[in-house]
C-alpha cells in the first residue's frame, strides 16, 4: 500500500545542543551515535534555587527578590566530565547597590541559601571585592577586578588540568583554582542584593570571550598524545585522559 510508511521505522533521536566551542570535540563525536547522549547545562533549574531567586520564563534570566540573605541557583544539568572543558558567561544586567554577586560552580549537595564559594563544594568569584572563595565564607583569595552592572563574567572548568578560571568582558583573568571537587558539578550563581538581575549564556549565542580558540588549544594538546589513532580511538583516548571509560 502506498503512503502508509513502516510503523516500525525508528524515530531519529534528537541530539542535544552542542555549543560551537565543543563541536567536533570528543563529547560531540560520542553524542552523534550514542543512544543516550550526554547533556550539557542549558538553562537554570527553577526547582534547584533558593526562594529569593526569581527565574524568567526562558530560565536564562534570574533576579533577586529577597531582603539581604544569600540565595543561589544551579543549572539544569551537571557539567559532564566527558566534555573535557566547559564554559559559560553571565551578563550582569544590574548588580544592585553593593555588587553582592558570586559566579562559579558547585556540587548538588551544597546549600543554596549561601553565597557561591562560601558553602562546601562551591567556588565563586565575587563582584564586590574581586576575591575568589573556595568553600569558605571568610578570607577569600585575591584574584581579579571588581565587577558590576554592564559587565560579563565567564567561568571555565577544565577537567584535563583540573582548574577553574574566569574572564571579564572577554579578557582571560587566569587560573582561579587548581583544585576542583570530586563528583558532579553545576554552574552556580549566588546573589544578596536587591534589584540584582543576571542573564546566563550557555552557548546558544556568541560568547564575549574567544573560548573557541581556548578550547582548540586544549583539544589539540590531547590530540598530540593520540596521534595516528582513528577518530573513535581518539575519543576513547581523550576520555581515558579524563579518567573515564567510553560509554556504550
Backbone as numpy.savetxt, mean C-alpha at the origin, in Angstrom:
# Nx Ny Nz CAx CAy CAz Cx Cy Cz
-28.31 -26.93 -33.21 -29.16 -25.74 -33.21 -28.27 -24.50 -33.21
-28.68 -23.50 -33.96 -27.88 -22.29 -34.04 -28.28 -21.30 -32.97
-27.30 -20.50 -32.54 -27.60 -19.40 -31.62 -27.81 -19.82 -30.18
-27.48 -21.08 -29.84 -27.73 -21.52 -28.46 -26.47 -21.46 -27.61
-25.31 -21.72 -28.23 -24.08 -21.71 -27.45 -23.96 -22.94 -26.57
-22.82 -23.13 -25.99 -22.55 -24.27 -25.12 -22.76 -23.85 -23.68
-23.75 -24.46 -23.03 -24.05 -24.04 -21.66 -22.95 -24.41 -20.69
-22.06 -25.32 -21.14 -20.95 -25.72 -20.27 -19.68 -24.92 -20.56
-19.79 -23.97 -21.48 -18.63 -23.16 -21.81 -18.18 -22.36 -20.60
-16.89 -22.38 -20.32 -16.37 -21.71 -19.12 -16.48 -20.20 -19.26
-16.74 -19.54 -18.15 -16.83 -18.09 -18.12 -15.44 -17.54 -17.82
-14.95 -16.62 -18.64 -13.61 -16.07 -18.39 -13.51 -15.45 -16.99
-12.40 -15.70 -16.34 -12.17 -15.14 -15.01 -11.73 -13.69 -15.15
-12.40 -12.81 -14.44 -12.01 -11.41 -14.48 -10.72 -11.22 -13.69
-9.71 -10.70 -14.34 -8.42 -10.52 -13.70 -8.42 -9.26 -12.85
-7.73 -9.30 -11.72 -7.71 -8.12 -10.84 -6.92 -6.98 -11.46
-7.20 -5.79 -11.00 -6.49 -4.60 -11.48 -5.02 -4.67 -11.06
-4.15 -4.35 -12.00 -2.72 -4.28 -11.75 -2.24 -2.88 -12.10
-1.71 -2.12 -11.15 -1.21 -0.78 -11.48 -0.05 -0.87 -12.47
0.19 0.21 -13.16 1.15 0.20 -14.26 2.53 -0.25 -13.83
2.97 0.14 -12.63 4.33 -0.19 -12.20 4.52 -1.68 -11.92
3.41 -2.42 -11.77 3.49 -3.86 -11.53 3.13 -4.69 -12.77
2.83 -4.03 -13.88 2.54 -4.77 -15.10 3.79 -5.49 -15.58
3.60 -6.76 -15.97 4.69 -7.66 -16.39 5.63 -8.03 -15.25
5.22 -7.76 -14.03 5.98 -8.20 -12.86 5.67 -9.66 -12.59
6.42 -10.33 -11.71 6.10 -11.72 -11.36 4.65 -11.90 -10.91
4.12 -10.94 -10.15 2.73 -11.04 -9.71 1.78 -10.98 -10.89
2.00 -10.06 -11.80 1.14 -9.92 -12.97 1.18 -11.18 -13.82
2.36 -11.71 -14.05 2.50 -12.93 -14.86 1.78 -14.10 -14.19
1.92 -14.20 -12.88 1.23 -15.26 -12.15 -0.29 -15.12 -12.28
-0.80 -13.91 -12.12 -2.24 -13.68 -12.13 -2.88 -13.97 -13.48
-2.12 -13.92 -14.55 -2.68 -14.12 -15.89 -3.26 -15.51 -16.07
-2.71 -16.49 -15.37 -3.18 -17.86 -15.53 -3.72 -18.47 -14.25
-3.69 -17.74 -13.17 -4.12 -18.28 -11.87 -5.63 -18.40 -11.78
-6.10 -19.51 -11.25 -7.53 -19.67 -11.00 -7.98 -18.75 -9.87
-7.11 -18.53 -8.92 -7.40 -17.63 -7.81 -6.34 -16.53 -7.78
-6.51 -15.50 -8.60 -5.51 -14.44 -8.66 -5.35 -13.72 -7.34
-4.19 -13.16 -7.14 -3.85 -12.46 -5.91 -4.30 -11.01 -6.01
-5.07 -10.57 -5.05 -5.64 -9.22 -5.08 -4.73 -8.22 -4.38
-4.76 -7.00 -4.89 -4.02 -5.89 -4.31 -4.96 -4.94 -3.59
-4.47 -4.14 -2.66 -5.31 -3.08 -2.08 -5.84 -2.18 -3.19
-7.14 -1.87 -3.11 -7.74 -1.04 -4.16 -8.61 0.08 -3.62
-8.98 0.02 -2.34 -9.80 1.06 -1.72 -9.73 0.90 -0.21
-10.28 1.85 0.53 -10.36 1.71 1.98 -11.47 0.74 2.34
-11.31 0.09 3.48 -12.30 -0.87 3.96 -13.21 -0.19 4.97
-14.45 0.07 4.56 -15.41 0.76 5.43 -15.60 0.01 6.75
-15.52 -1.31 6.70 -15.74 -2.13 7.90 -14.51 -2.22 8.79
-13.39 -1.68 8.33 -12.15 -1.78 9.10 -11.62 -0.38 9.41
-12.46 0.41 10.05 -12.12 1.79 10.39 -12.63 2.09 11.78
-12.03 3.11 12.43 -12.59 3.60 13.69 -13.77 4.50 13.37
-14.69 4.60 14.32 -15.95 5.29 14.08 -15.80 6.76 13.72
-14.65 7.35 14.03 -14.44 8.78 13.74 -13.97 9.03 12.31
-13.84 7.98 11.51 -13.42 8.12 10.12 -14.63 7.98 9.21
-14.88 8.99 8.41 -15.95 8.92 7.40 -15.34 8.48 6.08
-16.12 7.73 5.30 -15.63 7.18 4.03 -16.57 7.61 2.92
-16.00 8.15 1.83 -16.81 8.56 0.70 -17.30 7.34 -0.07
-18.25 7.57 -0.95 -18.89 6.48 -1.68 -17.93 5.64 -2.50
-16.89 6.26 -3.05 -15.93 5.50 -3.85 -14.91 4.76 -2.99
-14.95 4.97 -1.70 -14.07 4.35 -0.71 -12.59 4.69 -0.94
-12.36 5.84 -1.56 -11.00 6.35 -1.72 -10.78 7.60 -0.87
-11.82 8.40 -0.73 -11.74 9.60 0.10 -12.20 9.32 1.52
-11.49 9.90 2.50 -11.86 9.73 3.91 -11.76 11.08 4.61
-12.46 11.19 5.73 -12.42 12.41 6.52 -12.48 12.08 8.00
-12.13 13.05 8.82 -12.17 12.87 10.27 -13.37 13.61 10.84
-14.19 12.91 11.61 -15.40 13.50 12.18 -15.43 13.37 13.69
-14.26 13.17 14.29 -14.18 13.03 15.74 -13.92 14.35 16.44
-13.53 14.25 17.70 -13.29 15.44 18.52 -11.86 15.52 19.05
-10.94 14.81 18.41 -9.54 14.88 18.83 -8.89 13.56 19.15
-9.68 12.50 19.28 -9.11 11.18 19.52 -8.63 10.59 18.20
-7.55 9.83 18.25 -6.99 9.25 17.04 -7.93 8.22 16.43
-7.92 8.15 15.11 -8.76 7.20 14.39 -8.04 6.78 13.12
-8.08 5.49 12.80 -7.36 4.98 11.64 -8.26 4.11 10.78
-7.78 3.82 9.58 -8.50 2.97 8.64 -7.49 2.15 7.85
-7.89 0.93 7.47 -7.03 0.06 6.66 -7.68 -0.20 5.30
-6.89 -0.71 4.38 -7.36 -1.00 3.03 -8.18 -2.28 2.99
-8.78 -2.52 1.82 -9.64 -3.70 1.66 -8.87 -5.01 1.59
-7.65 -4.98 1.07 -6.83 -6.19 0.96 -5.44 -5.92 1.51
-4.78 -6.96 2.01 -3.39 -6.78 2.46 -2.46 -6.63 1.27
-1.26 -6.18 1.54 -0.23 -6.07 0.50 0.38 -7.45 0.30
0.18 -8.06 -0.86 0.69 -9.43 -1.04 2.21 -9.45 -1.16
2.80 -10.40 -0.48 4.25 -10.54 -0.56 4.69 -10.86 -1.98
3.79 -11.51 -2.73 4.10 -11.89 -4.11 4.34 -10.68 -5.01
3.86 -9.50 -4.60 4.06 -8.30 -5.41 5.52 -7.86 -5.40
6.25 -8.21 -4.36 7.64 -7.78 -4.26 7.76 -6.37 -3.71
7.09 -5.43 -4.36 7.01 -4.06 -3.87 5.57 -3.58 -4.01
5.22 -2.60 -3.19 3.89 -2.00 -3.30 4.00 -0.53 -2.93
3.26 0.30 -3.68 3.33 1.74 -3.48 1.93 2.34 -3.57
1.67 3.29 -2.70 0.42 4.05 -2.79 0.68 5.49 -2.37
-0.20 6.38 -2.79 -0.07 7.80 -2.44 -1.35 8.31 -1.79
-1.18 9.30 -0.94 -2.30 9.95 -0.27 -2.24 11.44 -0.56
-3.29 11.95 -1.16 -3.42 13.39 -1.38 -4.03 14.02 -0.13
-3.31 14.95 0.47 -3.82 15.63 1.67 -4.67 16.81 1.19
-5.96 16.59 1.11 -6.88 17.64 0.66 -6.95 18.75 1.71
-7.10 18.33 2.96 -7.13 19.27 4.09 -6.51 18.55 5.28
-5.47 19.12 5.84 -4.78 18.49 6.97 -5.35 18.91 8.32
-6.33 19.82 8.32 -6.85 20.30 9.58 -5.91 21.32 10.21
-6.25 21.84 11.37 -5.48 22.94 11.97 -4.10 22.57 12.49
-3.82 21.27 12.75 -2.53 20.91 13.36 -1.78 19.83 12.58
-2.27 19.44 11.42 -1.58 18.45 10.56 -1.38 17.10 11.25
-2.33 16.69 12.08 -2.17 15.45 12.84 -2.61 14.25 12.00
-1.73 13.87 11.08 -1.99 12.78 10.14 -0.80 11.83 10.15
-1.08 10.52 10.10 -0.04 9.51 10.02 -0.32 8.57 8.86
0.65 8.37 7.99 0.48 7.55 6.79 1.49 6.42 6.81
1.02 5.18 6.58 1.96 4.07 6.60 1.31 2.73 6.35
1.74 1.75 7.13 1.24 0.39 7.00 1.03 -0.19 8.40
0.22 -1.25 8.47 -0.02 -1.90 9.74 -0.64 -3.27 9.55
-0.54 -4.07 10.57 -1.15 -5.40 10.53 -2.62 -5.32 10.94
-3.35 -6.37 10.61 -4.78 -6.42 10.89 -5.06 -6.38 12.38
-4.16 -6.94 13.18 -4.40 -7.04 14.62 -4.20 -5.72 15.35
-3.60 -4.73 14.70 -3.33 -3.46 15.38 -4.62 -2.67 15.59
-4.68 -1.95 16.70 -5.88 -1.17 17.02 -6.04 -0.01 16.04
-7.29 0.32 15.74 -7.57 1.41 14.81 -8.05 2.67 15.53
-8.00 2.66 16.86 -8.30 3.88 17.61 -7.01 4.52 18.14
-5.93 4.27 17.41 -4.62 4.85 17.71 -4.03 5.39 16.42
-3.13 6.36 16.54 -2.49 6.93 15.37 -1.56 5.89 14.73
-1.50 5.89 13.42 -0.63 4.97 12.70 0.83 5.22 13.09
1.49 4.16 13.54 2.86 4.26 14.02 2.96 4.18 15.53
1.89 4.56 16.21 1.89 4.50 17.68 1.55 3.11 18.19
0.82 2.38 17.38 0.30 1.09 17.80 1.24 -0.04 17.36
1.17 -1.15 18.10 1.99 -2.31 17.77 1.75 -2.75 16.32
2.82 -3.13 15.65 2.77 -3.61 14.26 2.26 -2.55 13.29
2.61 -1.28 13.53 2.31 -0.21 12.59 3.53 0.70 12.45
3.63 1.32 11.29 4.64 2.35 11.05 3.96 3.52 10.38
4.28 4.74 10.81 3.62 5.90 10.24 4.54 7.12 10.15
4.44 7.82 9.05 5.13 9.10 8.84 4.12 10.19 9.13
4.45 11.07 10.11 3.49 12.03 10.64 3.72 13.43 10.07
2.59 14.08 9.75 2.65 15.39 9.11 3.00 16.53 10.04
2.67 16.41 11.33 2.85 17.54 12.24 4.29 17.74 12.68
5.11 16.68 12.63 6.49 16.81 13.11 7.53 16.19 12.17
7.10 15.52 11.11 8.05 14.91 10.18 8.74 13.67 10.71
8.26 13.15 11.83 8.87 11.96 12.44 8.23 10.69 11.88
9.00 9.61 11.90 8.47 8.28 11.61 8.38 7.52 12.92
7.19 7.02 13.18 6.94 6.25 14.40 6.82 4.77 14.04
7.51 3.94 14.81 7.49 2.50 14.60 7.09 1.82 15.90
5.80 1.54 16.02 5.25 0.84 17.18 5.48 1.58 18.50
5.53 2.91 18.44 5.78 3.66 19.66 5.10 5.02 19.57
4.53 5.47 20.70 3.81 6.74 20.70 4.65 7.92 21.14
5.85 7.65 21.65 6.73 8.72 22.12 8.11 8.51 21.52
8.72 9.59 21.07 10.10 9.49 20.59 10.24 8.88 19.21
9.50 9.42 18.24 9.67 8.97 16.87 11.03 9.35 16.32
11.38 8.79 15.17 12.68 9.04 14.57 12.60 10.20 13.57
13.52 11.18 13.65 13.54 12.26 12.66 13.67 11.66 11.26
12.86 12.13 10.34 12.87 11.51 9.01 12.77 12.52 7.87
11.63 13.20 7.76 11.41 14.05 6.60 10.75 15.36 6.96
10.39 16.14 5.95 9.73 17.43 6.20 8.31 17.25 6.70
7.78 18.28 7.32 6.37 18.28 7.69 5.55 18.26 6.40
4.29 17.84 6.49 3.40 17.93 5.34 2.03 18.40 5.79
1.28 18.96 4.85 0.00 19.57 5.19 -0.89 19.62 3.95
-1.94 20.44 4.01 -2.89 20.56 2.91 -2.18 20.83 1.59
-2.56 20.10 0.56 -1.98 20.29 -0.76 -0.82 19.38 -1.07
-0.29 18.68 -0.07 0.84 17.77 -0.30 0.35 16.37 -0.67
1.22 15.64 -1.34 0.96 14.24 -1.68 2.08 13.39 -1.08
1.69 12.44 -0.24 2.66 11.58 0.44 2.52 10.16 -0.08
3.65 9.57 -0.49 3.66 8.19 -0.96 4.35 7.28 0.03
3.91 6.03 0.06 4.49 5.02 0.96 4.84 3.79 0.13
6.08 3.32 0.23 6.55 2.18 -0.54 7.05 1.08 0.39
6.50 -0.11 0.21 6.95 -1.29 0.95 7.72 -2.18 -0.02
8.97 -2.45 0.29 9.83 -3.29 -0.55 10.10 -4.59 0.19
9.48 -5.67 -0.30 9.64 -6.96 0.36 11.01 -7.58 0.08
11.64 -7.20 -1.04 12.93 -7.80 -1.38 14.01 -7.40 -0.38
14.09 -6.12 -0.05 15.10 -5.70 0.93 14.51 -5.35 2.29
13.19 -5.59 2.43 12.49 -5.44 3.71 12.63 -4.02 4.26
12.26 -3.06 3.43 12.32 -1.66 3.84 11.00 -0.95 3.56
10.80 0.15 4.27 9.68 1.06 4.03 10.27 2.43 3.73
9.79 3.07 2.68 10.25 4.42 2.34 9.05 5.28 1.98
9.29 6.59 1.92 8.21 7.54 1.63 8.65 8.53 0.56
7.65 9.16 -0.04 7.89 10.26 -0.97 7.01 11.44 -0.56
7.45 12.62 -0.95 6.63 13.82 -0.76 6.62 14.61 -2.05
5.43 14.81 -2.58 5.25 15.58 -3.82 6.19 15.10 -4.93
6.31 13.78 -5.04 7.10 13.19 -6.12 8.57 13.04 -5.83
9.03 13.43 -4.65 10.45 13.34 -4.28 10.65 12.20 -3.29
11.60 11.32 -3.59 11.90 10.19 -2.71 12.63 10.69 -1.47
12.08 10.40 -0.29 12.67 10.84 0.97 13.64 9.82 1.55
13.78 8.67 0.90 14.71 7.66 1.38 14.06 6.65 2.32
14.87 5.73 2.78 14.38 4.64 3.63 14.00 5.16 5.01
12.81 4.81 5.44 12.32 5.21 6.76 12.52 4.12 7.79
12.52 2.87 7.33 12.67 1.75 8.26 13.28 0.56 7.53
14.21 -0.11 8.19 14.78 -1.34 7.65 14.17 -2.55 8.35
13.05 -2.31 8.97 12.35 -3.39 9.66 10.89 -3.38 9.24
10.40 -4.54 8.79 8.98 -4.69 8.51 8.45 -5.85 9.33
7.15 -5.92 9.45 6.53 -6.88 10.35 6.25 -8.20 9.63
6.26 -9.29 10.38 5.85 -10.57 9.83 4.33 -10.58 9.68
3.85 -11.38 8.76 2.41 -11.47 8.56 1.90 -10.44 7.57
0.62 -10.46 7.32 0.02 -9.58 6.32 -0.02 -8.13 6.80
0.31 -7.22 5.89 0.31 -5.80 6.20 -0.61 -5.05 5.24
-1.21 -3.98 5.75 -2.19 -3.21 5.00 -1.77 -1.74 4.93
-2.05 -1.06 3.81 -1.98 0.40 3.84 -2.88 0.91 4.95
-2.40 1.90 5.70 -3.11 2.36 6.89 -2.86 3.84 7.11
-3.91 4.57 7.40 -3.81 6.02 7.63 -4.54 6.36 8.92
-3.94 7.24 9.72 -4.56 7.71 10.95 -4.71 9.23 10.94
-5.72 9.73 11.67 -5.98 11.17 11.74 -6.42 11.53 13.16
-6.19 12.82 13.53 -6.66 13.32 14.82 -7.25 14.72 14.70
-7.30 15.26 13.52 -7.70 16.64 13.30 -9.12 16.77 12.79
-9.86 17.71 13.36 -11.14 18.06 12.77 -10.91 18.63 11.38
-11.81 18.31 10.48 -11.81 18.79 9.09 -10.75 18.11 8.22
-9.97 17.19 8.76 -8.99 16.50 7.93 -9.70 15.73 6.83
-9.14 15.79 5.63 -9.74 15.14 4.46 -8.62 14.63 3.56
-8.64 13.34 3.24 -7.59 12.71 2.45 -8.19 11.90 1.31
-7.41 11.69 0.26 -7.83 10.80 -0.83 -6.66 9.92 -1.23
-6.92 8.62 -1.31 -5.86 7.67 -1.61 -5.83 7.34 -3.10
-4.64 7.03 -3.57 -4.44 6.57 -4.94 -3.66 5.26 -4.88
-4.34 4.16 -5.24 -3.68 2.85 -5.26 -3.18 2.49 -6.66
-3.23 3.43 -7.57 -2.70 3.19 -8.91 -3.70 3.27 -10.03
-4.95 3.60 -9.72 -5.96 3.74 -10.76 -5.73 5.01 -11.59
-5.00 5.96 -11.04 -4.61 7.17 -11.78 -3.11 7.37 -11.60
-2.49 8.21 -12.42 -1.03 8.36 -12.36 -0.55 8.83 -10.99
0.59 8.31 -10.58 1.21 8.74 -9.34 2.05 9.99 -9.58
2.27 10.75 -8.52 3.15 11.90 -8.62 4.62 11.46 -8.69
4.96 10.42 -7.93 6.32 9.88 -7.94 6.49 8.89 -9.09
7.67 8.83 -9.67 7.96 7.91 -10.77 8.24 6.52 -10.21
7.21 5.88 -9.72 7.36 4.55 -9.13 7.65 3.51 -10.20
7.29 3.77 -11.45 7.55 2.82 -12.53 9.05 2.61 -12.70
9.81 3.69 -12.71 11.27 3.57 -12.83 11.84 2.89 -11.58
11.36 3.29 -10.42 11.82 2.71 -9.15 11.59 1.20 -9.14
10.38 0.78 -9.54 10.06 -0.65 -9.54 10.89 -1.40 -10.57
11.12 -0.78 -11.73 11.89 -1.44 -12.78 13.30 -1.75 -12.31
13.92 -0.83 -11.59 15.28 -1.08 -11.11 15.31 -2.27 -10.15
14.26 -2.40 -9.36 14.19 -3.51 -8.40 13.97 -4.83 -9.12
13.01 -4.87 -10.05 12.73 -6.11 -10.77 13.89 -6.49 -11.69
14.57 -5.51 -12.28 15.73 -5.81 -13.11 16.83 -6.45 -12.29
16.97 -6.00 -11.05 17.99 -6.57 -10.17 17.69 -8.04 -9.88
16.41 -8.36 -9.71 16.02 -9.76 -9.49 16.27 -10.58 -10.75
15.99 -10.00 -11.92 16.17 -10.73 -13.18 17.63 -11.08 -13.43
18.55 -10.25 -12.97 19.97 -10.54 -13.14 20.31 -11.88 -12.52
19.69 -12.16 -11.38 19.96 -13.42 -10.67 19.21 -14.60 -11.28
18.22 -14.31 -12.15 17.44 -15.39 -12.76 17.70 -15.46 -14.26
18.84 -14.94 -14.71 19.18 -14.91 -16.13 19.20 -16.32 -16.71
18.78 -16.44 -17.98 18.73 -17.71 -18.73 17.60 -18.62 -18.27
16.69 -18.11 -17.47 15.53 -18.89 -17.07 14.35 -18.53 -17.96
13.37 -19.44 -18.08 12.15 -19.11 -18.80 11.35 -18.12 -17.98
10.32 -17.52 -18.60 9.53 -16.53 -17.87 8.88 -17.14 -16.64
8.45 -18.40 -16.73 7.80 -19.02 -15.58 8.82 -19.39 -14.51
10.03 -19.74 -14.94 11.09 -19.98 -13.97 11.47 -18.68 -13.27
11.41 -17.56 -14.02 11.70 -16.26 -13.42 10.69 -15.93 -12.33
9.41 -16.22 -12.60 8.37 -15.97 -11.61 8.65 -16.79 -10.35
8.95 -18.08 -10.55 9.23 -18.94 -9.39 10.46 -18.45 -8.64
11.48 -18.01 -9.37 12.69 -17.51 -8.72 12.40 -16.24 -7.94
11.66 -15.31 -8.57 11.35 -14.05 -7.90 10.58 -14.30 -6.61
9.66 -15.27 -6.65 8.89 -15.57 -5.45 9.75 -16.28 -4.41
10.69 -17.11 -4.88 11.58 -17.77 -3.92 12.48 -16.75 -3.22
12.83 -15.66 -3.95 13.61 -14.59 -3.34 12.84 -13.92 -2.21
11.51 -14.00 -2.29 10.67 -13.41 -1.26 10.35 -14.41 -0.15
10.86 -15.62 -0.29 10.62 -16.63 0.74 9.28 -17.31 0.63
8.71 -17.36 -0.60 7.41 -17.98 -0.79 7.47 -18.94 -1.96
6.53 -19.87 -2.00 6.45 -20.83 -3.09 5.41 -20.37 -4.08
5.62 -20.65 -5.37 4.65 -20.29 -6.39 3.37 -21.08 -6.16
2.25 -20.39 -6.10 0.97 -21.02 -5.85 0.48 -21.73 -7.09
-0.37 -22.73 -6.89 -0.95 -23.45 -8.01 -2.44 -23.31 -7.99
